[in-house]
Amino acid sequence: MYVVENALTLELLGDGDEILSRVDADLVIHPGLEEPLITDATIDALGIRVESFFKGLWRHVSDPPGRVRMSAKVGE
């Protein structure tokens, strides 16, 4: 496993190019791991509030009550 501290800045995008939040993050490379993962701490720092993991539904901490967003599909 390889760790590169403060290697990148993650941006949480809303509709279009709207940047909802951003956070600096470490990059961890784990041989054999093929899926990108973020930690609970990163999810919280970005302001993500999960409504449904399976359906990919979430809210941003600044969203008004009742607003639910859908996760982008890979390649979108």
PDB file of N, CA, C and O in Angstrom:
ATOM      1  N   MET A   1       0.846  -1.169   0.000  1.00  0.00           N
ATOM      2  CA  MET A   1       0.000   0.000   0.000  1.00  0.00           C
ATOM      3  C   MET A   1       0.896   1.238   0.000  1.00  0.00           C
ATOM      4  O   MET A   1       1.930   1.271   0.668  1.00  0.00           O
ATOM      5  N   TYR A   2       0.489   2.245  -0.751  1.00  0.00           N
ATOM      6  CA  TYR A   2       1.239   3.491  -0.863  1.00  0.00           C
ATOM      7  C   TYR A   2       0.342   4.654  -0.451  1.00  0.00           C
ATOM      8  O   TYR A   2      -0.839   4.685  -0.796  1.00  0.00           O
ATOM      9  N   VAL A   3       0.902   5.607   0.285  1.00  0.00           N
ATOM     10  CA  VAL A   3       0.150   6.778   0.729  1.00  0.00           C
ATOM     11  C   VAL A   3       0.877   8.037   0.266  1.00  0.00           C
ATOM     12  O   VAL A   3       2.079   8.192   0.478  1.00  0.00           O
ATOM     13  N   VAL A   4       0.123   8.931  -0.370  1.00  0.00           N
ATOM     14  CA  VAL A   4       0.654  10.228  -0.776  1.00  0.00           C
ATOM     15  C   VAL A   4      -0.193  11.281  -0.064  1.00  0.00           C
ATOM     16  O   VAL A   4      -1.357  11.491  -0.406  1.00  0.00           O
ATOM     17  N   GLU A   5       0.405  11.937   0.928  1.00  0.00           N
ATOM     18  CA  GLU A   5      -0.345  12.896   1.732  1.00  0.00           C
ATOM     19  C   GLU A   5      -0.659  14.162   0.942  1.00  0.00           C
ATOM     20  O   GLU A   5       0.157  14.649   0.159  1.00  0.00           O
ATOM     21  N   ASN A   6      -1.875  14.684   1.170  1.00  0.00           N
ATOM     22  CA  ASN A   6      -2.351  15.912   0.514  1.00  0.00           C
ATOM     23  C   ASN A   6      -2.128  15.884  -0.996  1.00  0.00           C
ATOM     24  O   ASN A   6      -1.699  16.876  -1.585  1.00  0.00           O
ATOM     25  N   ALA A   7      -2.416  14.758  -1.610  1.00  0.00           N
ATOM     26  CA  ALA A   7      -2.143  14.565  -3.036  1.00  0.00           C
ATOM     27  C   ALA A   7      -3.187  15.190  -3.950  1.00  0.00           C
ATOM     28  O   ALA A   7      -2.900  15.486  -5.109  1.00  0.00           O
ATOM     29  N   LEU A   8      -4.393  15.391  -3.438  1.00  0.00           N
ATOM     30  CA  LEU A   8      -5.445  15.863  -4.323  1.00  0.00           C
ATOM     31  C   LEU A   8      -6.513  16.640  -3.574  1.00  0.00           C
ATOM     32  O   LEU A   8      -6.596  16.611  -2.346  1.00  0.00           O
ATOM     33  N   THR A   9      -7.322  17.330  -4.353  1.00  0.00           N
ATOM     34  CA  THR A   9      -8.475  18.035  -3.815  1.00  0.00           C
ATOM     35  C   THR A   9      -9.718  17.405  -4.421  1.00  0.00           C
ATOM     36  O   THR A   9      -9.861  17.345  -5.643  1.00  0.00           O
ATOM     37  N   LEU A  10     -10.620  16.933  -3.561  1.00  0.00           N
ATOM     38  CA  LEU A  10     -11.880  16.359  -4.018  1.00  0.00           C
ATOM     39  C   LEU A  10     -12.932  17.448  -4.065  1.00  0.00           C
ATOM     40  O   LEU A  10     -13.025  18.268  -3.150  1.00  0.00           O
ATOM     41  N   GLU A  11     -13.725  17.461  -5.124  1.00  0.00           N
ATOM     42  CA  GLU A  11     -14.827  18.403  -5.239  1.00  0.00           C
ATOM     43  C   GLU A  11     -16.125  17.623  -5.367  1.00  0.00           C
ATOM     44  O   GLU A  11     -16.228  16.703  -6.177  1.00  0.00           O
ATOM     45  N   LEU A  12     -17.104  17.989  -4.572  1.00  0.00           N
ATOM     46  CA  LEU A  12     -18.437  17.403  -4.656  1.00  0.00           C
ATOM     47  C   LEU A  12     -19.252  18.288  -5.582  1.00  0.00           C
ATOM     48  O   LEU A  12     -19.497  19.458  -5.287  1.00  0.00           O
ATOM     49  N   LEU A  13     -19.672  17.717  -6.709  1.00  0.00           N
ATOM     50  CA  LEU A  13     -20.394  18.486  -7.711  1.00  0.00           C
ATOM     51  C   LEU A  13     -21.892  18.279  -7.578  1.00  0.00           C
ATOM     52  O   LEU A  13     -22.368  17.170  -7.337  1.00  0.00           O
ATOM     53  N   GLY A  14     -22.619  19.369  -7.741  1.00  0.00           N
ATOM     54  CA  GLY A  14     -24.077  19.310  -7.754  1.00  0.00           C
ATOM     55  C   GLY A  14     -24.556  19.313  -9.189  1.00  0.00           C
ATOM     56  O   GLY A  14     -23.976  18.653 -10.051  1.00  0.00           O
ATOM     57  N   ASP A  15     -25.610  20.052  -9.439  1.00  0.00           N
ATOM     58  CA  ASP A  15     -26.158  20.152 -10.792  1.00  0.00           C
ATOM     59  C   ASP A  15     -25.186  20.911 -11.687  1.00  0.00           C
ATOM     60  O   ASP A  15     -24.686  21.973 -11.316  1.00  0.00           O
ATOM     61  N   GLY A  16     -24.925  20.363 -12.855  1.00  0.00           N
ATOM     62  CA  GLY A  16     -23.990  21.005 -13.768  1.00  0.00           C
ATOM     63  C   GLY A  16     -22.592  21.016 -13.177  1.00  0.00           C
ATOM     64  O   GLY A  16     -22.091  19.989 -12.719  1.00  0.00           O
ATOM     65  N   ASP A  17     -21.970  22.182 -13.190  1.00  0.00           N
ATOM     66  CA  ASP A  17     -20.615  22.330 -12.653  1.00  0.00           C
ATOM     67  C   ASP A  17     -20.609  22.964 -11.267  1.00  0.00           C
ATOM     68  O   ASP A  17     -19.565  23.425 -10.804  1.00  0.00           O
ATOM     69  N   GLU A  18     -21.753  22.993 -10.605  1.00  0.00           N
ATOM     70  CA  GLU A  18     -21.859  23.588  -9.269  1.00  0.00           C
ATOM     71  C   GLU A  18     -20.985  22.809  -8.282  1.00  0.00           C
ATOM     72  O   GLU A  18     -21.144  21.598  -8.128  1.00  0.00           O
ATOM     73  N   ILE A  19     -20.063  23.507  -7.617  1.00  0.00           N
ATOM     74  CA  ILE A  19     -19.215  22.874  -6.605  1.00  0.00           C
ATOM     75  C   ILE A  19     -19.878  23.081  -5.248  1.00  0.00           C
ATOM     76  O   ILE A  19     -19.964  24.204  -4.749  1.00  0.00           O
ATOM     77  N   LEU A  20     -20.347  21.979  -4.656  1.00  0.00           N
ATOM     78  CA  LEU A  20     -21.022  22.047  -3.363  1.00  0.00           C
ATOM     79  C   LEU A  20     -20.028  22.160  -2.217  1.00  0.00           C
ATOM     80  O   LEU A  20     -20.270  22.875  -1.245  1.00  0.00           O
ATOM     81  N   SER A  21     -18.906  21.451  -2.333  1.00  0.00           N
ATOM     82  CA  SER A  21     -17.871  21.494  -1.299  1.00  0.00           C
ATOM     83  C   SER A  21     -16.588  20.915  -1.874  1.00  0.00           C
ATOM     84  O   SER A  21     -16.590  20.252  -2.911  1.00  0.00           O
ATOM     85  N   ARG A  22     -15.492  21.184  -1.170  1.00  0.00           N
ATOM     86  CA  ARG A  22     -14.206  20.616  -1.580  1.00  0.00           C
ATOM     87  C   ARG A  22     -13.384  20.339  -0.328  1.00  0.00           C
ATOM     88  O   ARG A  22     -13.538  20.996   0.701  1.00  0.00           O
ATOM     89  N   VAL A  23     -12.511  19.351  -0.449  1.00  0.00           N
ATOM     90  CA  VAL A  23     -11.665  18.963   0.674  1.00  0.00           C
ATOM     91  C   VAL A  23     -10.347  18.412   0.126  1.00  0.00           C
ATOM     92  O   VAL A  23     -10.335  17.687  -0.869  1.00  0.00           O
ATOM     93  N   ASP A  24      -9.251  18.759   0.779  1.00  0.00           N
ATOM     94  CA  ASP A  24      -7.951  18.178   0.438  1.00  0.00           C
ATOM     95  C   ASP A  24      -7.892  16.773   1.021  1.00  0.00           C
ATOM     96  O   ASP A  24      -8.392  16.525   2.118  1.00  0.00           O
ATOM     97  N   ALA A  25      -7.277  15.855   0.279  1.00  0.00           N
ATOM     98  CA  ALA A  25      -7.278  14.457   0.717  1.00  0.00           C
ATOM     99  C   ALA A  25      -5.953  13.779   0.400  1.00  0.00           C
ATOM    100  O   ALA A  25      -5.218  14.185  -0.500  1.00  0.00           O
ATOM    101  N   ASP A  26      -5.677  12.740   1.164  1.00  0.00           N
ATOM    102  CA  ASP A  26      -4.535  11.875   0.895  1.00  0.00           C
ATOM    103  C   ASP A  26      -4.949  10.855  -0.164  1.00  0.00           C
ATOM    104  O   ASP A  26      -6.121  10.489  -0.254  1.00  0.00           O
ATOM    105  N   LEU A  27      -4.001  10.406  -0.949  1.00  0.00           N
ATOM    106  CA  LEU A  27      -4.234   9.361  -1.941  1.00  0.00           C
ATOM    107  C   LEU A  27      -3.616   8.075  -1.414  1.00  0.00           C
ATOM    108  O   LEU A  27      -2.436   8.043  -1.067  1.00  0.00           O
ATOM    109  N   VAL A  28      -4.413   7.020  -1.356  1.00  0.00           N
ATOM    110  CA  VAL A  28      -3.928   5.713  -0.921  1.00  0.00           C
ATOM    111  C   VAL A  28      -4.069   4.757  -2.099  1.00  0.00           C
ATOM    112  O   VAL A  28      -5.158   4.593  -2.650  1.00  0.00           O
ATOM    113  N   ILE A  29      -2.969   4.132  -2.478  1.00  0.00           N
ATOM    114  CA  ILE A  29      -2.977   3.174  -3.580  1.00  0.00           C
ATOM    115  C   ILE A  29      -2.788   1.789  -2.982  1.00  0.00           C
ATOM    116  O   ILE A  29      -1.787   1.505  -2.326  1.00  0.00           O
ATOM    117  N   HIS A  30      -3.777   0.933  -3.226  1.00  0.00           N
ATOM    118  CA  HIS A  30      -3.736  -0.429  -2.699  1.00  0.00           C
ATOM    119  C   HIS A  30      -3.756  -1.389  -3.890  1.00  0.00           C
ATOM    120  O   HIS A  30      -4.775  -1.504  -4.571  1.00  0.00           O
ATOM    121  N   PRO A  31      -2.638  -2.079  -4.147  1.00  0.00           N
ATOM    122  CA  PRO A  31      -2.604  -3.016  -5.273  1.00  0.00           C
ATOM    123  C   PRO A  31      -3.746  -4.031  -5.170  1.00  0.00           C
ATOM    124  O   PRO A  31      -3.986  -4.611  -4.112  1.00  0.00           O
ATOM    125  N   GLY A  32      -4.432  -4.229  -6.278  1.00  0.00           N
ATOM    126  CA  GLY A  32      -5.539  -5.180  -6.299  1.00  0.00           C
ATOM    127  C   GLY A  32      -6.896  -4.545  -6.059  1.00  0.00           C
ATOM    128  O   GLY A  32      -7.923  -5.150  -6.364  1.00  0.00           O
ATOM    129  N   LEU A  33      -6.916  -3.339  -5.521  1.00  0.00           N
ATOM    130  CA  LEU A  33      -8.187  -2.651  -5.293  1.00  0.00           C
ATOM    131  C   LEU A  33      -8.560  -1.918  -6.573  1.00  0.00           C
ATOM    132  O   LEU A  33      -7.800  -1.076  -7.052  1.00  0.00           O
ATOM    133  N   GLU A  34      -9.714  -2.231  -7.124  1.00  0.00           N
ATOM    134  CA  GLU A  34     -10.106  -1.673  -8.415  1.00  0.00           C
ATOM    135  C   GLU A  34     -11.213  -0.635  -8.312  1.00  0.00           C
ATOM    136  O   GLU A  34     -11.594  -0.045  -9.323  1.00  0.00           O
ATOM    137  N   GLU A  35     -11.731  -0.401  -7.134  1.00  0.00           N
ATOM    138  CA  GLU A  35     -12.849   0.523  -6.968  1.00  0.00           C
ATOM    139  C   GLU A  35     -12.417   1.699  -6.100  1.00  0.00           C
ATOM    140  O   GLU A  35     -11.830   1.493  -5.038  1.00  0.00           O
ATOM    141  N   PRO A  36     -12.696   2.933  -6.531  1.00  0.00           N
ATOM    142  CA  PRO A  36     -12.320   4.077  -5.689  1.00  0.00           C
ATOM    143  C   PRO A  36     -13.171   4.111  -4.428  1.00  0.00           C
ATOM    144  O   PRO A  36     -14.379   3.877  -4.471  1.00  0.00           O
ATOM    145  N   LEU A  37     -12.528   4.404  -3.315  1.00  0.00           N
ATOM    146  CA  LEU A  37     -13.219   4.456  -2.029  1.00  0.00           C
ATOM    147  C   LEU A  37     -12.918   5.769  -1.332  1.00  0.00           C
ATOM    148  O   LEU A  37     -11.829   6.323  -1.475  1.00  0.00           O
ATOM    149  N   ILE A  38     -13.889   6.263  -0.577  1.00  0.00           N
ATOM    150  CA  ILE A  38     -13.637   7.402   0.301  1.00  0.00           C
ATOM    151  C   ILE A  38     -14.071   7.000   1.703  1.00  0.00           C
ATOM    152  O   ILE A  38     -14.964   6.171   1.874  1.00  0.00           O
ATOM    153  N   THR A  39     -13.440   7.588   2.691  1.00  0.00           N
ATOM    154  CA  THR A  39     -13.711   7.228   4.079  1.00  0.00           C
ATOM    155  C   THR A  39     -14.927   7.968   4.622  1.00  0.00           C
ATOM    156  O   THR A  39     -15.401   8.938   4.030  1.00  0.00           O
ATOM    157  N   ASP A  40     -15.418   7.491   5.755  1.00  0.00           N
ATOM    158  CA  ASP A  40     -16.522   8.165   6.441  1.00  0.00           C
ATOM    159  C   ASP A  40     -16.159   9.610   6.755  1.00  0.00           C
ATOM    160  O   ASP A  40     -16.995  10.505   6.636  1.00  0.00           O
ATOM    161  N   ALA A  41     -14.906   9.837   7.157  1.00  0.00           N
ATOM    162  CA  ALA A  41     -14.463  11.195   7.488  1.00  0.00           C
ATOM    163  C   ALA A  41     -14.517  12.103   6.260  1.00  0.00           C
ATOM    164  O   ALA A  41     -14.881  13.273   6.370  1.00  0.00           O
ATOM    165  N   THR A  42     -14.156  11.569   5.094  1.00  0.00           N
ATOM    166  CA  THR A  42     -14.207  12.357   3.861  1.00  0.00           C
ATOM    167  C   THR A  42     -15.648  12.644   3.459  1.00  0.00           C
ATOM    168  O   THR A  42     -15.967  13.759   3.047  1.00  0.00           O
ATOM    169  N   ILE A  43     -16.510  11.655   3.574  1.00  0.00           N
ATOM    170  CA  ILE A  43     -17.936  11.843   3.280  1.00  0.00           C
ATOM    171  C   ILE A  43     -18.495  12.955   4.152  1.00  0.00           C
ATOM    172  O   ILE A  43     -19.218  13.825   3.666  1.00  0.00           O
ATOM    173  N   ASP A  44     -18.166  12.929   5.425  1.00  0.00           N
ATOM    174  CA  ASP A  44     -18.643  13.954   6.360  1.00  0.00           C
ATOM    175  C   ASP A  44     -18.055  15.323   6.029  1.00  0.00           C
ATOM    176  O   ASP A  44     -18.765  16.328   6.060  1.00  0.00           O
ATOM    177  N   ALA A  45     -16.762  15.368   5.711  1.00  0.00           N
ATOM    178  CA  ALA A  45     -16.105  16.639   5.390  1.00  0.00           C
ATOM    179  C   ALA A  45     -16.695  17.280   4.132  1.00  0.00           C
ATOM    180  O   ALA A  45     -16.730  18.505   4.018  1.00  0.00           O
ATOM    181  N   LEU A  46     -17.157  16.458   3.191  1.00  0.00           N
ATOM    182  CA  LEU A  46     -17.779  16.972   1.973  1.00  0.00           C
ATOM    183  C   LEU A  46     -19.233  17.397   2.194  1.00  0.00           C
ATOM    184  O   LEU A  46     -19.836  18.027   1.325  1.00  0.00           O
ATOM    185  N   GLY A  47     -19.790  17.056   3.349  1.00  0.00           N
ATOM    186  CA  GLY A  47     -21.167  17.450   3.650  1.00  0.00           C
ATOM    187  C   GLY A  47     -22.210  16.527   3.051  1.00  0.00           C
ATOM    188  O   GLY A  47     -23.358  16.931   2.866  1.00  0.00           O
ATOM    189  N   ILE A  48     -21.832  15.296   2.746  1.00  0.00           N
ATOM    190  CA  ILE A  48     -22.764  14.335   2.157  1.00  0.00           C
ATOM    191  C   ILE A  48     -23.594  13.690   3.260  1.00  0.00           C
ATOM    192  O   ILE A  48     -23.059  13.232   4.269  1.00  0.00           O
ATOM    193  N   ARG A  49     -24.915  13.661   3.052  1.00  0.00           N
ATOM    194  CA  ARG A  49     -25.848  12.983   3.949  1.00  0.00           C
ATOM    195  C   ARG A  49     -26.549  11.912   3.121  1.00  0.00           C
ATOM    196  O   ARG A  49     -27.376  12.229   2.266  1.00  0.00           O
ATOM    197  N   VAL A  50     -26.223  10.651   3.371  1.00  0.00           N
ATOM    198  CA  VAL A  50     -26.745   9.551   2.563  1.00  0.00           C
ATOM    199  C   VAL A  50     -28.204   9.278   2.915  1.00  0.00           C
ATOM    200  O   VAL A  50     -28.562   9.150   4.086  1.00  0.00           O
ATOM    201  N   GLU A  51     -29.035   9.193   1.883  1.00  0.00           N
ATOM    202  CA  GLU A  51     -30.441   8.813   2.045  1.00  0.00           C
ATOM    203  C   GLU A  51     -30.611   7.326   1.764  1.00  0.00           C
ATOM    204  O   GLU A  51     -31.336   6.640   2.484  1.00  0.00           O
ATOM    205  N   SER A  52     -29.945   6.816   0.714  1.00  0.00           N
ATOM    206  CA  SER A  52     -30.001   5.399   0.370  1.00  0.00           C
ATOM    207  C   SER A  52     -28.707   5.008  -0.344  1.00  0.00           C
ATOM    208  O   SER A  52     -28.416   5.503  -1.432  1.00  0.00           O
ATOM    209  N   PHE A  53     -27.942   4.126   0.271  1.00  0.00           N
ATOM    210  CA  PHE A  53     -26.714   3.652  -0.366  1.00  0.00           C
ATOM    211  C   PHE A  53     -27.041   2.885  -1.646  1.00  0.00           C
ATOM    212  O   PHE A  53     -26.438   3.129  -2.691  1.00  0.00           O
ATOM    213  N   PHE A  54     -27.995   1.959  -1.563  1.00  0.00           N
ATOM    214  CA  PHE A  54     -28.331   1.096  -2.696  1.00  0.00           C
ATOM    215  C   PHE A  54     -28.841   1.893  -3.891  1.00  0.00           C
ATOM    216  O   PHE A  54     -28.440   1.636  -5.026  1.00  0.00           O
ATOM    217  N   LYS A  55     -29.717   2.854  -3.644  1.00  0.00           N
ATOM    218  CA  LYS A  55     -30.307   3.650  -4.725  1.00  0.00           C
ATOM    219  C   LYS A  55     -29.425   4.826  -5.139  1.00  0.00           C
ATOM    220  O   LYS A  55     -29.699   5.477  -6.147  1.00  0.00           O
ATOM    221  N   GLY A  56     -28.374   5.101  -4.376  1.00  0.00           N
ATOM    222  CA  GLY A  56     -27.480   6.211  -4.698  1.00  0.00           C
ATOM    223  C   GLY A  56     -28.105   7.568  -4.433  1.00  0.00           C
ATOM    224  O   GLY A  56     -27.823   8.530  -5.148  1.00  0.00           O
ATOM    225  N   LEU A  57     -28.946   7.657  -3.417  1.00  0.00           N
ATOM    226  CA  LEU A  57     -29.627   8.905  -3.086  1.00  0.00           C
ATOM    227  C   LEU A  57     -28.929   9.592  -1.922  1.00  0.00           C
ATOM    228  O   LEU A  57     -28.562   8.954  -0.935  1.00  0.00           O
ATOM    229  N   TRP A  58     -28.752  10.909  -2.053  1.00  0.00           N
ATOM    230  CA  TRP A  58     -28.040  11.651  -1.020  1.00  0.00           C
ATOM    231  C   TRP A  58     -28.493  13.097  -1.006  1.00  0.00           C
ATOM    232  O   TRP A  58     -29.165  13.565  -1.924  1.00  0.00           O
ATOM    233  N   ARG A  59     -28.116  13.787   0.040  1.00  0.00           N
ATOM    234  CA  ARG A  59     -28.370  15.215   0.194  1.00  0.00           C
ATOM    235  C   ARG A  59     -27.050  15.879   0.566  1.00  0.00           C
ATOM    236  O   ARG A  59     -26.157  15.231   1.110  1.00  0.00           O
ATOM    237  N   HIS A  60     -26.928  17.163   0.274  1.00  0.00           N
ATOM    238  CA  HIS A  60     -25.797  17.934   0.775  1.00  0.00           C
ATOM    239  C   HIS A  60     -26.275  18.646   2.031  1.00  0.00           C
ATOM    240  O   HIS A  60     -27.451  18.991   2.143  1.00  0.00           O
ATOM    241  N   VAL A  61     -25.381  18.862   2.962  1.00  0.00           N
ATOM    242  CA  VAL A  61     -25.726  19.476   4.238  1.00  0.00           C
ATOM    243  C   VAL A  61     -26.408  20.838   4.046  1.00  0.00           C
ATOM    244  O   VAL A  61     -27.183  21.257   4.905  1.00  0.00           O
ATOM    245  N   SER A  62     -26.137  21.529   2.944  1.00  0.00           N
ATOM    246  CA  SER A  62     -26.741  22.841   2.701  1.00  0.00           C
ATOM    247  C   SER A  62     -28.051  22.770   1.910  1.00  0.00           C
ATOM    248  O   SER A  62     -28.690  23.797   1.683  1.00  0.00           O
ATOM    249  N   ASP A  63     -28.451  21.573   1.491  1.00  0.00           N
ATOM    250  CA  ASP A  63     -29.693  21.433   0.725  1.00  0.00           C
ATOM    251  C   ASP A  63     -30.909  21.747   1.589  1.00  0.00           C
ATOM    252  O   ASP A  63     -30.904  21.486   2.793  1.00  0.00           O
ATOM    253  N   PRO A  64     -31.952  22.306   0.977  1.00  0.00           N
ATOM    254  CA  PRO A  64     -33.186  22.537   1.724  1.00  0.00           C
ATOM    255  C   PRO A  64     -33.858  21.201   2.053  1.00  0.00           C
ATOM    256  O   PRO A  64     -33.618  20.203   1.373  1.00  0.00           O
ATOM    257  N   PRO A  65     -34.691  21.179   3.084  1.00  0.00           N
ATOM    258  CA  PRO A  65     -35.404  19.938   3.429  1.00  0.00           C
ATOM    259  C   PRO A  65     -36.185  19.420   2.215  1.00  0.00           C
ATOM    260  O   PRO A  65     -36.798  20.198   1.483  1.00  0.00           O
ATOM    261  N   GLY A  66     -36.157  18.132   2.017  1.00  0.00           N
ATOM    262  CA  GLY A  66     -36.901  17.530   0.927  1.00  0.00           C
ATOM    263  C   GLY A  66     -36.122  17.385  -0.372  1.00  0.00           C
ATOM    264  O   GLY A  66     -36.556  16.658  -1.265  1.00  0.00           O
ATOM    265  N   ARG A  67     -34.993  18.053  -0.498  1.00  0.00           N
ATOM    266  CA  ARG A  67     -34.195  17.910  -1.723  1.00  0.00           C
ATOM    267  C   ARG A  67     -33.331  16.663  -1.611  1.00  0.00           C
ATOM    268  O   ARG A  67     -32.555  16.514  -0.667  1.00  0.00           O
ATOM    269  N   VAL A  68     -33.471  15.782  -2.571  1.00  0.00           N
ATOM    270  CA  VAL A  68     -32.679  14.556  -2.616  1.00  0.00           C
ATOM    271  C   VAL A  68     -32.006  14.489  -3.981  1.00  0.00           C
ATOM    272  O   VAL A  68     -32.640  14.727  -5.009  1.00  0.00           O
ATOM    273  N   ARG A  69     -30.739  14.168  -3.980  1.00  0.00           N
ATOM    274  CA  ARG A  69     -29.951  14.087  -5.216  1.00  0.00           C
ATOM    275  C   ARG A  69     -29.673  12.624  -5.552  1.00  0.00           C
ATOM    276  O   ARG A  69     -29.728  11.754  -4.683  1.00  0.00           O
ATOM    277  N   MET A  70     -29.373  12.366  -6.828  1.00  0.00           N
ATOM    278  CA  MET A  70     -29.023  11.021  -7.264  1.00  0.00           C
ATOM    279  C   MET A  70     -27.552  11.010  -7.678  1.00  0.00           C
ATOM    280  O   MET A  70     -27.093  11.915  -8.375  1.00  0.00           O
ATOM    281  N   SER A  71     -26.825   9.996  -7.252  1.00  0.00           N
ATOM    282  CA  SER A  71     -25.416   9.864  -7.615  1.00  0.00           C
ATOM    283  C   SER A  71     -25.267   9.725  -9.120  1.00  0.00           C
ATOM    284  O   SER A  71     -26.110   9.125  -9.787  1.00  0.00           O
ATOM    285  N   ALA A  72     -24.184  10.288  -9.649  1.00  0.00           N
ATOM    286  CA  ALA A  72     -23.881  10.154 -11.074  1.00  0.00           C
ATOM    287  C   ALA A  72     -23.467   8.719 -11.363  1.00  0.00           C
ATOM    288  O   ALA A  72     -22.920   8.033 -10.498  1.00  0.00           O
ATOM    289  N   LYS A  73     -23.727   8.281 -12.557  1.00  0.00           N
ATOM    290  CA  LYS A  73     -23.304   6.952 -12.994  1.00  0.00           C
ATOM    291  C   LYS A  73     -21.871   7.046 -13.500  1.00  0.00           C
ATOM    292  O   LYS A  73     -21.439   8.113 -13.937  1.00  0.00           O
ATOM    293  N   VAL A  74     -21.141   5.964 -13.449  1.00  0.00           N
ATOM    294  CA  VAL A  74     -19.764   5.932 -13.926  1.00  0.00           C
ATOM    295  C   VAL A  74     -19.744   6.320 -15.400  1.00  0.00           C
ATOM    296  O   VAL A  74     -20.510   5.784 -16.202  1.00  0.00           O
ATOM    297  N   GLY A  75     -18.862   7.258 -15.752  1.00  0.00           N
ATOM    298  CA  GLY A  75     -18.739   7.695 -17.127  1.00  0.00           C
ATOM    299  C   GLY A  75     -19.564   8.919 -17.463  1.00  0.00           C
ATOM    300  O   GLY A  75     -19.472   9.428 -18.581  1.00  0.00           O
ATOM    301  N   GLU A  76     -20.367   9.409 -16.532  1.00  0.00           N
ATOM    302  CA  GLU A  76     -21.175  10.609 -16.791  1.00  0.00           C
ATOM    303  C   GLU A  76     -20.378  11.856 -16.542  1.00  0.00           C
ATOM    304  O   GLU A  76     -20.893  12.962 -16.707  1.00  0.00           O
TER     305      GLU A  76
END
